[in-house]
Amino acid sequence: MKIPEIIKYIEKYVRKLEGDKKSIHTIVNYRSSLHNFAEFIDDKPQDINYDTKGIRDLIFDYIYSLDQAYSINTINAKRTSLKGLINYLASEKAIDEDFSRDIVRLKVDRGKEKSVLTTNEIQRIFQVLAEEYSRAEGYNLYYKARNLLLFTTLLYTGARRSELVGIQWENIDMITNRIVLYGKNNKTRIIPLKRELKYQLMDFKDILDRLEKAGYEVKSNYIFRTDHKNKKTKVKDKPMTPKNVWCIIKEIIKKAEIEKPISPHNLRHNFASYFLANGGSIPALSGILGHSSPDITMRIYAHEISIEEREREMNKLDFGI
């Protein structure tokens, strides 16, 4: 099988995931990861006919080439998508052996301390974003307003990257102040829309209207859309990829001159830490973050519960004596 054929199988596999009604979370992650793999092998010689061993070598060459700056969770997500692709190739008789079991997920260190932004650092980030936004003109105004909204949305929702890019305007209810997110296993959850985020969304929508009237094509069903045109529709009607979100946040953190290793997932932890520090409960946090049970949330964030919070909760204990 030659490289163009492998890439066609990748495209067919992603379409199969869509046809099987897999969750938006799964489809977005798999599409992004497998697109990266397709780009990697597209640089290889196009006329070589790869057998099963050759395809295995291509996949493992890609795995070993992954940027070490990626988090373990990101690397594991990419490995999982490749395991799914191998399963599909075997089921289609495109390869002689299902070697997906040879791809091992990396062990996640749950005890590792997570980087959290201080209030001063958050203010510094907003200052940088606001200054860029105030100076922007023309089409550049769209990008600067989008970046400000993107950071605000992650900060005030605790959403995963894949959930963030899937948000459409119809998922926002400005009257009841709620946002619908589509998470893992196609599960939906409703989270409250904070006033600060609501105002940013209203401002962004106003900017889109103004830019459209000025002749710029910026509107989309997706709040955070791709910059690339759909080959079929010739318009930018798809969501941006989770990798785009990662790159934007990294650039924002760099401009704010913050040395901490802050990623979109760190902002999710940031949300959880401040939520608990301000007296939020574990069950409520579990529902907002989309964990399958409060036990998972407790295992991840038990260390965030301060001694003051424990004392407040202990004071509620009353045996009626």
Contacts in CASP RR format, 6 or more apart in sequence:
PFRMAT RR
TARGET T0000
AUTHOR 0000-0000-0000
METHOD contacts of the structure
MODEL  1
MKIPEIIKYIEKYVRKLEGDKKSIHTIVNYRSSLHNFAEFIDDKPQDINY
DTKGIRDLIFDYIYSLDQAYSINTINAKRTSLKGLINYLASEKAIDEDFS
RDIVRLKVDRGKEKSVLTTNEIQRIFQVLAEEYSRAEGYNLYYKARNLLL
FTTLLYTGARRSELVGIQWENIDMITNRIVLYGKNNKTRIIPLKRELKYQ
LMDFKDILDRLEKAGYEVKSNYIFRTDHKNKKTKVKDKPMTPKNVWCIIK
EIIKKAEIEKPISPHNLRHNFASYFLANGGSIPALSGILGHSSPDITMRI
YAHEISIEEREREMNKLDFGI
1 9 0 8 1.000
1 49 0 8 1.000
1 50 0 8 1.000
1 51 0 8 1.000
1 55 0 8 1.000
1 94 0 8 1.000
2 46 0 8 1.000
2 47 0 8 1.000
2 48 0 8 1.000
2 49 0 8 1.000
2 50 0 8 1.000
3 41 0 8 1.000
3 42 0 8 1.000
3 44 0 8 1.000
3 45 0 8 1.000
3 46 0 8 1.000
3 48 0 8 1.000
3 50 0 8 1.000
4 46 0 8 1.000
6 38 0 8 1.000
6 41 0 8 1.000
6 50 0 8 1.000
6 55 0 8 1.000
6 58 0 8 1.000
7 38 0 8 1.000
7 41 0 8 1.000
7 42 0 8 1.000
9 85 0 8 1.000
9 88 0 8 1.000
9 89 0 8 1.000
9 92 0 8 1.000
9 94 0 8 1.000
10 34 0 8 1.000
10 37 0 8 1.000
10 38 0 8 1.000
10 85 0 8 1.000
12 88 0 8 1.000
13 30 0 8 1.000
13 34 0 8 1.000
13 84 0 8 1.000
13 85 0 8 1.000
13 88 0 8 1.000
14 27 0 8 1.000
14 30 0 8 1.000
14 31 0 8 1.000
14 34 0 8 1.000
16 88 0 8 1.000
17 26 0 8 1.000
17 27 0 8 1.000
17 30 0 8 1.000
18 27 0 8 1.000
21 186 0 8 1.000
22 30 0 8 1.000
22 186 0 8 1.000
23 182 0 8 1.000
23 183 0 8 1.000
23 184 0 8 1.000
23 185 0 8 1.000
23 186 0 8 1.000
23 187 0 8 1.000
24 162 0 8 1.000
24 163 0 8 1.000
24 166 0 8 1.000
24 182 0 8 1.000
24 183 0 8 1.000
24 186 0 8 1.000
25 160 0 8 1.000
25 162 0 8 1.000
25 163 0 8 1.000
25 182 0 8 1.000
25 183 0 8 1.000
25 184 0 8 1.000
25 185 0 8 1.000
25 186 0 8 1.000
26 184 0 8 1.000
26 185 0 8 1.000
26 186 0 8 1.000
28 162 0 8 1.000
28 165 0 8 1.000
28 166 0 8 1.000
28 239 0 8 1.000
28 241 0 8 1.000
28 242 0 8 1.000
29 77 0 8 1.000
29 81 0 8 1.000
29 162 0 8 1.000
29 242 0 8 1.000
30 81 0 8 1.000
30 84 0 8 1.000
31 241 0 8 1.000
32 241 0 8 1.000
32 242 0 8 1.000
32 243 0 8 1.000
33 77 0 8 1.000
33 78 0 8 1.000
33 81 0 8 1.000
33 82 0 8 1.000
34 81 0 8 1.000
34 82 0 8 1.000
34 85 0 8 1.000
35 241 0 8 1.000
36 78 0 8 1.000
36 243 0 8 1.000
37 59 0 8 1.000
37 62 0 8 1.000
37 78 0 8 1.000
37 81 0 8 1.000
37 82 0 8 1.000
37 85 0 8 1.000
40 61 0 8 1.000
40 62 0 8 1.000
40 65 0 8 1.000
41 58 0 8 1.000
41 62 0 8 1.000
44 58 0 8 1.000
50 58 0 8 1.000
51 96 0 8 1.000
52 95 0 8 1.000
52 96 0 8 1.000
52 97 0 8 1.000
52 99 0 8 1.000
55 89 0 8 1.000
55 95 0 8 1.000
56 99 0 8 1.000
56 102 0 8 1.000
59 82 0 8 1.000
59 86 0 8 1.000
59 103 0 8 1.000
62 82 0 8 1.000
63 78 0 8 1.000
63 79 0 8 1.000
63 82 0 8 1.000
63 103 0 8 1.000
66 75 0 8 1.000
66 78 0 8 1.000
70 78 0 8 1.000
71 263 0 8 1.000
71 265 0 8 1.000
72 106 0 8 1.000
72 107 0 8 1.000
72 108 0 8 1.000
72 109 0 8 1.000
73 108 0 8 1.000
73 265 0 8 1.000
75 106 0 8 1.000
76 105 0 8 1.000
76 106 0 8 1.000
76 108 0 8 1.000
79 103 0 8 1.000
79 104 0 8 1.000
79 105 0 8 1.000
79 106 0 8 1.000
80 105 0 8 1.000
82 100 0 8 1.000
82 103 0 8 1.000
83 100 0 8 1.000
83 103 0 8 1.000
84 100 0 8 1.000
86 95 0 8 1.000
86 98 0 8 1.000
86 99 0 8 1.000
86 100 0 8 1.000
86 103 0 8 1.000
87 98 0 8 1.000
87 100 0 8 1.000
89 95 0 8 1.000
90 97 0 8 1.000
90 98 0 8 1.000
90 100 0 8 1.000
110 299 0 8 1.000
110 300 0 8 1.000
114 266 0 8 1.000
114 269 0 8 1.000
114 273 0 8 1.000
115 260 0 8 1.000
115 261 0 8 1.000
115 262 0 8 1.000
115 266 0 8 1.000
115 269 0 8 1.000
116 266 0 8 1.000
116 269 0 8 1.000
116 270 0 8 1.000
116 273 0 8 1.000
117 125 0 8 1.000
117 258 0 8 1.000
117 260 0 8 1.000
117 262 0 8 1.000
117 266 0 8 1.000
117 267 0 8 1.000
117 270 0 8 1.000
121 256 0 8 1.000
121 258 0 8 1.000
121 260 0 8 1.000
122 155 0 8 1.000
124 256 0 8 1.000
124 257 0 8 1.000
124 258 0 8 1.000
125 151 0 8 1.000
125 252 0 8 1.000
125 253 0 8 1.000
125 256 0 8 1.000
125 258 0 8 1.000
126 148 0 8 1.000
126 151 0 8 1.000
128 252 0 8 1.000
128 255 0 8 1.000
128 256 0 8 1.000
129 144 0 8 1.000
129 147 0 8 1.000
129 148 0 8 1.000
129 151 0 8 1.000
129 252 0 8 1.000
130 148 0 8 1.000
132 144 0 8 1.000
132 147 0 8 1.000
132 148 0 8 1.000
132 255 0 8 1.000
133 141 0 8 1.000
133 144 0 8 1.000
133 145 0 8 1.000
133 148 0 8 1.000
135 144 0 8 1.000
136 143 0 8 1.000
136 144 0 8 1.000
136 145 0 8 1.000
138 211 0 8 1.000
138 214 0 8 1.000
138 216 0 8 1.000
139 211 0 8 1.000
139 216 0 8 1.000
139 218 0 8 1.000
141 207 0 8 1.000
141 211 0 8 1.000
142 207 0 8 1.000
142 208 0 8 1.000
142 211 0 8 1.000
142 216 0 8 1.000
142 218 0 8 1.000
145 203 0 8 1.000
145 204 0 8 1.000
145 207 0 8 1.000
146 204 0 8 1.000
146 224 0 8 1.000
147 248 0 8 1.000
147 252 0 8 1.000
148 200 0 8 1.000
149 200 0 8 1.000
149 201 0 8 1.000
149 203 0 8 1.000
149 204 0 8 1.000
149 223 0 8 1.000
150 164 0 8 1.000
150 224 0 8 1.000
150 245 0 8 1.000
150 248 0 8 1.000
150 249 0 8 1.000
151 249 0 8 1.000
151 252 0 8 1.000
151 267 0 8 1.000
152 196 0 8 1.000
152 197 0 8 1.000
152 200 0 8 1.000
153 159 0 8 1.000
153 164 0 8 1.000
153 167 0 8 1.000
153 197 0 8 1.000
153 200 0 8 1.000
153 223 0 8 1.000
154 164 0 8 1.000
154 245 0 8 1.000
154 249 0 8 1.000
154 264 0 8 1.000
154 267 0 8 1.000
154 268 0 8 1.000
154 271 0 8 1.000
155 267 0 8 1.000
155 270 0 8 1.000
155 271 0 8 1.000
156 194 0 8 1.000
156 196 0 8 1.000
156 197 0 8 1.000
156 271 0 8 1.000
157 164 0 8 1.000
157 179 0 8 1.000
157 181 0 8 1.000
157 191 0 8 1.000
157 197 0 8 1.000
157 271 0 8 1.000
157 288 0 8 1.000
158 267 0 8 1.000
158 268 0 8 1.000
158 271 0 8 1.000
158 272 0 8 1.000
158 288 0 8 1.000
158 289 0 8 1.000
159 167 0 8 1.000
159 181 0 8 1.000
159 268 0 8 1.000
160 183 0 8 1.000
160 264 0 8 1.000
160 265 0 8 1.000
160 268 0 8 1.000
161 242 0 8 1.000
161 245 0 8 1.000
161 246 0 8 1.000
161 264 0 8 1.000
161 265 0 8 1.000
162 183 0 8 1.000
162 242 0 8 1.000
163 181 0 8 1.000
163 182 0 8 1.000
163 183 0 8 1.000
164 224 0 8 1.000
164 242 0 8 1.000
164 245 0 8 1.000
164 264 0 8 1.000
165 222 0 8 1.000
165 224 0 8 1.000
165 239 0 8 1.000
165 240 0 8 1.000
165 241 0 8 1.000
165 242 0 8 1.000
165 244 0 8 1.000
165 245 0 8 1.000
166 182 0 8 1.000
166 222 0 8 1.000
166 224 0 8 1.000
166 239 0 8 1.000
167 179 0 8 1.000
167 181 0 8 1.000
167 222 0 8 1.000
167 223 0 8 1.000
167 224 0 8 1.000
168 221 0 8 1.000
168 222 0 8 1.000
168 223 0 8 1.000
169 205 0 8 1.000
169 221 0 8 1.000
169 223 0 8 1.000
170 221 0 8 1.000
171 179 0 8 1.000
171 180 0 8 1.000
171 181 0 8 1.000
172 178 0 8 1.000
172 179 0 8 1.000
172 193 0 8 1.000
172 201 0 8 1.000
172 223 0 8 1.000
173 179 0 8 1.000
173 180 0 8 1.000
173 193 0 8 1.000
174 193 0 8 1.000
174 198 0 8 1.000
174 201 0 8 1.000
174 202 0 8 1.000
177 192 0 8 1.000
177 193 0 8 1.000
177 195 0 8 1.000
177 198 0 8 1.000
178 190 0 8 1.000
178 191 0 8 1.000
178 192 0 8 1.000
178 193 0 8 1.000
179 190 0 8 1.000
179 191 0 8 1.000
179 192 0 8 1.000
179 193 0 8 1.000
180 188 0 8 1.000
180 189 0 8 1.000
180 190 0 8 1.000
181 188 0 8 1.000
181 189 0 8 1.000
181 190 0 8 1.000
181 191 0 8 1.000
181 290 0 8 1.000
182 188 0 8 1.000
183 189 0 8 1.000
183 290 0 8 1.000
184 290 0 8 1.000
187 290 0 8 1.000
189 287 0 8 1.000
189 288 0 8 1.000
189 290 0 8 1.000
191 287 0 8 1.000
191 288 0 8 1.000
193 201 0 8 1.000
201 223 0 8 1.000
204 223 0 8 1.000
208 218 0 8 1.000
208 219 0 8 1.000
211 218 0 8 1.000
212 218 0 8 1.000
212 219 0 8 1.000
217 235 0 8 1.000
217 236 0 8 1.000
220 236 0 8 1.000
220 237 0 8 1.000
221 237 0 8 1.000
222 237 0 8 1.000
222 238 0 8 1.000
222 239 0 8 1.000
222 240 0 8 1.000
224 239 0 8 1.000
224 240 0 8 1.000
224 245 0 8 1.000
225 236 0 8 1.000
225 237 0 8 1.000
225 238 0 8 1.000
225 239 0 8 1.000
225 240 0 8 1.000
226 236 0 8 1.000
226 238 0 8 1.000
226 239 0 8 1.000
226 240 0 8 1.000
226 241 0 8 1.000
226 244 0 8 1.000
227 236 0 8 1.000
227 240 0 8 1.000
228 236 0 8 1.000
228 238 0 8 1.000
229 235 0 8 1.000
229 236 0 8 1.000
230 236 0 8 1.000
230 237 0 8 1.000
230 238 0 8 1.000
242 264 0 8 1.000
245 264 0 8 1.000
246 263 0 8 1.000
246 264 0 8 1.000
249 262 0 8 1.000
249 263 0 8 1.000
249 264 0 8 1.000
249 267 0 8 1.000
250 263 0 8 1.000
253 260 0 8 1.000
253 262 0 8 1.000
260 266 0 8 1.000
262 270 0 8 1.000
268 289 0 8 1.000
271 289 0 8 1.000
272 285 0 8 1.000
272 289 0 8 1.000
272 297 0 8 1.000
272 300 0 8 1.000
272 301 0 8 1.000
272 304 0 8 1.000
273 301 0 8 1.000
273 304 0 8 1.000
275 284 0 8 1.000
275 285 0 8 1.000
275 288 0 8 1.000
276 282 0 8 1.000
276 285 0 8 1.000
276 301 0 8 1.000
276 304 0 8 1.000
276 305 0 8 1.000
276 306 0 8 1.000
276 309 0 8 1.000
277 304 0 8 1.000
277 306 0 8 1.000
277 309 0 8 1.000
279 309 0 8 1.000
279 312 0 8 1.000
282 294 0 8 1.000
282 297 0 8 1.000
282 298 0 8 1.000
282 301 0 8 1.000
283 294 0 8 1.000
285 297 0 8 1.000
285 301 0 8 1.000
286 293 0 8 1.000
286 294 0 8 1.000
286 296 0 8 1.000
286 297 0 8 1.000
289 297 0 8 1.000
291 297 0 8 1.000
END
